[in-house]
Amino acid sequence: MKKTIGEKIKEIRMQNNLTMDELAEELGYSSRSTINKIEKGINDISYEKLLLLLKKYEISMSEFIEDNDELVLECPSKDSKIFISFSARDFGNCYDVAHHKMNERDRYIAFKDLSYHSCSKCNYECFTKICKYRKDDIYQLIDASLKFKSIVLLVPMYCSNPSSLYFVFNERMQDYFSKNSDKWDAFVSKIKIIAIFGSEKETPLFIPTLLQLVNGDYSKILKIERHVFNLKMEDRVIDNSSALKKIDLFLK
């Protein structure tokens, strides 16, 4: 029988010998009643609080989700921003940068945790009919993101190229916007991209791939080169004041 999100949270609490009061304090809630309502399914837990819980007890999102893979995404207000990470890590630099800039009205999505298909094992139905994977989370994500004031894409770069997750998103967008061309300009107008990588001198960026998404507008792309700030792979970008200043200016 499929477990609810609340049941899984209760399971984590019990496995770690926590009372409702203790879990409420760890997650920043004011009382145990909030935890009680979440566990019973009366209230939902926010995505940010869930990530905080999983990080605390070293549980991957994929392990937690299992069969609960339905994407539910709402835009809280007209000023809300959505941050979409294309990192393979749960709590890497993309996560840190997003949560440094987010407020309670914003939303964070880890693309790796969505239910999606890459462009494969098909007969190019998208050219003549409808993409066979149109009902997966990618289409829901694009639809939902259009309701936000701004869309921030966090893209780690490997060997000069965006992560493979970004390419999945990029190629599947072709079908979405070929059938919804009237939404393309609105989508592009909301986008900003933060590319996080080692050094452009050592591995020049495959910038055309990113520029294509923002119609060639360089001002919509922020390059965070870790080596310029003497940061190693395991170092946190937001711990460097110079890097943080660039991010703050870009997303002001």
N, C-alpha and C positions, 0 to 999 in steps of 0.2 A: 504494500500500500504506500502511495506517495506521501512523503512527509511534507508538512507545510513549513514555510520559512520560520514561523514562530516555534514550531516543534524542534527544528534544528538548532535554533538559538537556545532553547531550553536545554537541549542535549549538551551543547557546549558549556553552558553554565554548570550543569550537574557534573560533567566530567572534570571540571576544574574546581569543584567544591565551593562554588560561589553562592551566596544568598542573592535574592533579588535586589536588596539594598546595595550590596557590593558591586553587582554588575551595573546597576544604575549609576553609581558613582564613577565607575571606570569609563562609562560611555558619555558622561556629562549630563545625565538626566537628574531632575530634582527629587524624584521619588521612585520607590519600588513599584508603584501602581502602573507606571509607564511600561516597565518590563513585563509586568503581569499581563497587561493588555496586548503587548506585542506577542508574547508567547501563546496567548489564547486566540490570536488572529483578529482581535478587535481593532488594533492600530497597526499600521505598517511601520517598519523601521526604515529610516532614510538610507540611501545608498552610502552616504558618507559615514554614518554610524556603523553600518554593516562592515565597511572596509576597516574601520578602526578596530572592531571586534576581531576580525580575521587576522589583522596584522598583529594584534596583541597575542593571539594564541597560535600564530604561525600556521594558519590554515589557508590553502590556496582557494581562490574564488571558484575554480573549476571543481575542486573537491567538494566545496560547500553546495554549489548549485546542483550537481548531478542531474536529476531529472526535472529540476525547477528552472527551465531555461527560457521561459516566456519573458520577453522584454516589455516592461511597463515604464513609460517615460512621459512625464508631463512637464510643461513649462510653467513654473510657479508665478512668474510675473513678466510684464513686457520688457523689463530691464535685465532679465536673467541671461546668463551666458552658459553655453554647454562646452565642456572640455572633453575632447575625444583623444584617448591615448592609443598609439599604435605600437606600444612597447610590449615585449613578451614577458616582462617582469610585473609582478604584482605591485611592488612598492619601490620602483626605481626613480630616476630623475623626472620622468614624465609625470608620475604620480605626485612627486614633491612640488614641481613647478605649478601644476594645476591647483593643488590644495593651498599653496602659498597665496594664490590670487583669488580663490573662490570665497564666496560668502554663502549664507544659508539659502539664498535664492538660486544659486547656480547648481549645475549638475555635472557629474563626472562619469564618463563611460570608458571602460577598458574594452577596446574592440576585441581583444582575444577571448573575452568571456561571452561574447554574443554567439548566437546560433546562426552560422553563416556558411555559405558555399562559395568556393572560388569558381572562376569560369573554367569548368572542366566537366568531362563526362556528359557532354550534351551534343546536339546537332545544330548548334547556332540558331536555336529557336528565336533568339532575340532579334535576328535580322528579318524574320518573316512573320513571327507570331508573338509570343510572350515568353520571356525568360522562364525556364522551368523551376527556377529557385526564387521566384518573385515573392513568395510568402515568408521568406526568412527574415531575420532581424535587421538586415542591412536596409531594406526598404522602409521598415518602421523607423529606423534611426534617421534616415534622410528626411522622411516626412516630419518627424518630431523636431529635428534640428531647425527646420525652416520657421518654427514658431518662436525660436529664441532670438534675442537681440544680436548676439554674436556667436560665432562658432570658432573655437580655438582647437586646431589640430596639433597634437604633440607627436612629432615624428623623429624617432631615433634613426640615425644613419649608420649603415654598416658597409665598409669598403666603398664609400662614395654613393651608395644607393639607399633610398628609403627602405625601411623594413618591409618584409614580404606582406605583412598585414596591411600596410598602406596600399600596396599594389592590388590586393584583393578588393579593397574599398574603391580604389580608382577605376579598376576595370568594370566592376559591377555598377558604378555610377553611370557608365556609358549607356547601359540599357535604360536605367531609371530616367535619365534626362532626355534620351531620345524619344521617350513617350510622354515626357513632362517638360518639354522645352521652355514653356512659359515660366517655369520656376527657376531656371538656371541663373539668370541675372540676380535674382533675389538671394539665391544660395551663395553665389560668388561674393556678393557685396558684404556678406556677413563673416566671411572666412578670414582668419589669420593663422599662419603656420609658424610653429617654433620647431626648428630642426636642431637636434642635439647630437653632437658627434665629436670626434677627436680633433682633427685639424684639417682645414681646407688645403693647406700647403702640402700636407702629406698625402691626403686622399681628396682631390678636388670633388666637390659635390656634383651629383647628377641633378643640378638645379632645374633643367628643362622639365623634368617630371613634376616638380613642385610648381613651377611657374605656369605650367599648363592649366593647373587648377585655379589659379588666381589671375588668369588672362594676362600673364606677363608682367604683373605689377610687383616689382621687387620690394616695395614698401610693406607688402603683406607677409613677408618672410623674415623671421629673425633667426640668425645663425648663432648658436651657442657652441663655440669651439672649446672643449674641455682643456686641451693642451695649452691654449692661450692663457688660461687661468691656472695653469699648473695643477689641473685636476686629473686624477686617475679614474679608471672605469668605476671603481667602487666608491669614489668620493661623491658627495652630494653637491650638486650645482648651487642649490639655494644657500649653502654655507659660505659661498664666496660673494662678498659684498659687491664686487664689480660686475659679476654675472647677474646678480640679483637686480642691480640698478638698470641694466639693459632690459631685463624682463619687465620690470615695473614701468619703464618708459614705453615699451612696446605695447603693453596691455593697459595703459592708463585710461 
